[in-house]
Amino acid sequence: MNFIKKLKNYYPKNEDLARTICFENQTIEVFESLRQSIEIKVENAKLTIRCPYRISDLKLQNFIDKKKSWINKKLKIQLKNRCLLDKRRRKNIYFYLGTKKKLKLELANSLSISLSKTNIIYKDNSLSDNKIRKNLINWFKLSAYNFLLARIKKISSRVEITFNNAFIKEYKSKWGLCYYEKKNICLNWKLIMAPVSVIDYVIIHELCHLVEPNHSLSFWKEIYKIKKDYKNDILWLKKNGALLSI
């Protein structure tokens, strides 16, 4: 029996082991698993670490110290984005295809959500915050399903790169995903909040992965042939991606 098999028998299955360490008055969850390297993530202004089993706190602290500048930079950006998102929510402002829309609430006998030039018009017999948010998310998801699937079919036909199936899903840190062997593509429903140019870039990015499955120079050349201004879309996502939320 090899070492990995012994570990699988010794440690709980299908569940990471978690402990905590501190970084500048912030508690970091540490998840031990069957991996060979240390990985630190900064998401929603919260730190988590994934590492091999039995690694010492001292080694983790040393790793964090080396990444301190990078961590603080990420935290600063994410805290700023959180403030912007909270401010936008308080003002009932949402993005739809890259355009700011004001949420207009009206009492009515039944639920309906529609778009005008400047507003998202929400009508229902109850205007509780939790119900509004739930219904808005469902409406955005349905809008994404209809718009993104039609868009990917149109672009696929135009660039002559075929795919088998496309799916609209939710991801925390991905805008799209490609399954090269199955020729399937997944898109994040939150893209419905981004400008059409950015949506097109993500679709083209995933379609090009059906030609070049990695991020080689050839892959980026494929994208450039189809969309020469794609770098502007990448910058837009880096700057605004965290704000595409309900």
C-alpha positions in Angstrom: 0.0 0.0 0.0 1.5 3.4 -1.0 1.7 6.5 1.1 -1.4 8.2 -0.4 -3.6 5.1 0.1 -2.5 4.9 3.7 -3.4 8.6 4.2 -6.8 8.0 2.6 -7.4 5.2 5.1 -6.1 7.2 8.1 -7.9 10.5 7.5 -11.6 11.2 7.2 -12.8 10.8 3.6 -14.6 13.4 1.5 -13.9 16.1 4.2 -11.0 18.4 4.7 -9.6 18.9 8.2 -9.7 22.5 9.4 -7.8 24.5 12.0 -7.0 28.2 12.3 -4.0 30.5 12.5 -3.8 34.3 12.8 -2.7 37.0 10.3 -2.8 40.6 11.5 -5.7 40.1 13.8 -7.6 38.1 11.2 -8.4 34.4 11.8 -7.5 32.2 8.8 -9.1 28.8 8.3 -6.5 26.2 7.4 -7.8 23.1 5.5 -5.6 20.0 5.4 -6.0 17.6 2.5 -4.2 15.2 0.2 -2.2 17.9 -1.7 1.5 18.6 -2.0 1.6 22.4 -1.9 0.3 25.3 0.2 -2.3 27.5 -1.4 -3.7 30.7 0.0 -7.0 32.3 -1.2 -8.4 35.8 -0.6 -12.1 35.8 -1.4 -14.6 38.4 -0.2 -11.9 39.9 2.0 -11.5 36.5 3.8 -8.4 34.4 3.9 -8.2 30.6 3.7 -5.3 28.2 3.3 -5.2 24.8 1.9 -2.1 22.7 2.6 -0.8 19.1 3.1 -1.6 17.1 6.2 0.5 17.7 9.3 2.2 20.8 8.1 3.4 23.0 11.0 1.9 26.3 12.0 5.4 27.8 11.8 5.8 26.8 8.1 2.4 28.3 7.4 3.3 31.5 9.2 6.5 31.8 7.1 4.5 31.2 3.9 2.0 33.9 4.9 4.8 36.4 5.8 6.4 35.9 2.3 3.0 36.6 0.7 2.1 39.5 3.1 2.4 42.3 0.5 0.3 40.3 -2.0 -2.3 39.5 0.7 -2.7 43.1 1.9 -3.1 44.3 -1.7 -5.8 41.8 -2.4 -7.6 42.6 0.9 -7.5 46.3 0.2 -9.1 45.8 -3.3 -11.7 43.4 -2.0 -12.7 45.6 1.0 -13.1 48.6 -1.4 -15.2 46.4 -3.7 -17.4 45.3 -0.8 -18.0 48.9 0.2 -18.9 49.8 -3.4 -21.3 46.8 -3.6 -22.9 47.6 -0.3 -23.4 51.3 -1.4 -24.9 50.2 -4.7 -27.3 47.8 -3.0 -28.5 50.5 -0.6 -29.3 52.7 -3.6 -31.0 49.7 -5.3 -28.7 50.0 -8.3 -28.0 46.8 -10.4 -26.1 46.1 -13.6 -27.8 44.6 -16.7 -25.7 44.1 -19.8 -23.2 46.7 -18.4 -25.8 49.4 -17.9 -26.8 50.6 -14.4 -30.5 50.1 -13.7 -32.5 51.5 -10.7 -34.7 48.9 -9.0 -38.3 50.4 -9.0 -40.6 48.7 -6.5 -44.4 48.6 -6.9 -47.1 46.8 -5.0 -49.2 44.5 -7.3 -51.4 41.4 -7.1 -48.8 39.1 -8.5 -45.1 39.0 -9.3 -43.7 40.5 -12.4 -40.2 41.8 -13.3 -39.5 43.8 -16.4 -37.0 46.2 -17.9 -37.3 49.8 -19.0 -34.6 52.0 -20.4 -33.4 53.1 -16.9 -35.1 50.8 -14.5 -35.8 47.2 -13.4 -39.5 47.3 -12.5 -40.4 44.9 -9.8 -44.0 44.3 -8.9 -45.3 42.0 -6.2 -47.8 41.7 -3.3 -44.9 41.7 -0.9 -41.8 43.9 -0.9 -39.8 42.2 1.8 -36.0 42.4 1.2 -35.4 38.6 1.2 -38.2 37.9 -1.2 -37.1 40.7 -3.6 -33.5 39.4 -3.6 -34.6 35.8 -4.2 -36.9 36.7 -7.1 -34.3 39.1 -8.6 -31.7 36.3 -8.6 -34.1 33.9 -10.4 -35.0 36.6 -12.9 -31.4 37.4 -13.6 -30.6 33.7 -14.0 -33.5 33.2 -16.5 -32.4 36.3 -18.4 -28.9 34.9 -18.5 -30.1 31.5 -19.7 -32.0 33.0 -22.6 -29.4 35.7 -23.6 -26.2 33.7 -23.1 -27.3 30.6 -24.9 -28.5 32.6 -27.9 -25.2 34.5 -27.9 -23.0 31.5 -27.8 -24.8 29.9 -30.7 -24.5 33.1 -32.7 -20.8 33.5 -32.1 -20.1 29.8 -32.6 -21.7 30.0 -36.0 -19.8 33.1 -36.9 -16.4 31.9 -35.9 -17.0 28.3 -37.1 -16.1 26.7 -33.9 -18.7 24.1 -32.9 -19.6 22.8 -29.5 -21.9 20.0 -28.2 -23.7 21.6 -25.2 -23.7 24.9 -23.3 -24.7 25.2 -19.7 -25.4 28.3 -17.5 -24.2 27.8 -14.0 -22.9 29.7 -11.0 -19.2 29.9 -10.1 -17.5 31.9 -7.3 -14.3 32.7 -9.2 -14.9 31.6 -12.9 -16.7 33.3 -15.7 -16.6 30.3 -17.9 -15.4 26.7 -18.2 -14.6 24.4 -21.1 -14.7 20.6 -21.2 -12.4 19.9 -24.1 -13.1 16.2 -24.6 -16.9 16.5 -24.3 -16.9 19.8 -26.3 -19.1 21.4 -23.7 -19.0 24.9 -22.4 -20.3 26.4 -19.2 -20.9 30.1 -18.5 -21.5 32.0 -15.3 -25.0 33.5 -15.1 -23.6 36.6 -13.6 -22.2 37.5 -17.0 -25.7 38.9 -17.8 -24.6 42.0 -15.7 -21.5 42.6 -17.9 -21.3 44.6 -21.1 -22.0 42.6 -24.3 -18.4 43.0 -25.4 -17.2 41.3 -22.2 -19.7 38.5 -22.6 -18.5 38.0 -26.1 -14.9 37.8 -24.9 -15.7 35.1 -22.3 -17.7 33.1 -24.9 -14.8 33.4 -27.5 -12.3 32.5 -24.8 -14.2 29.2 -24.0 -14.8 28.4 -27.7 -11.1 28.9 -28.4 -10.3 26.3 -25.7 -12.0 23.8 -28.0 -9.2 24.6 -30.5 -6.4 25.1 -28.0 -7.1 23.5 -24.6 -4.4 25.4 -22.8 -3.3 29.1 -22.4 -0.5 28.8 -24.9 0.6 31.6 -27.3 -1.4 29.8 -30.0 -4.5 30.1 -27.8 -4.2 33.8 -27.4 -3.6 34.2 -31.1 -6.9 32.4 -31.8 -8.7 34.9 -29.6 -6.9 37.8 -31.2 -8.0 36.7 -34.7 -11.6 36.8 -33.5 -11.6 39.8 -31.1 -8.6 42.1 -31.4 -9.7 44.3 -28.4 -10.1 41.3 -26.0 -7.5 42.8 -23.5 -10.0 45.7 -22.8 -12.5 43.1 -21.8 -10.0 41.3 -19.5 -9.2 44.6 -17.8 -12.9 45.4 -17.4 -13.5 42.1 -15.6 -10.5 42.6 -13.3 -11.8 46.0 -12.3 -15.5 45.3 -12.1 -16.0 41.6 -11.9 -16.5 41.6 -8.1 -19.3 44.1 -8.5 -21.4 41.7 -10.7 -23.6 40.5 -7.8 -27.1 40.7 -6.6 
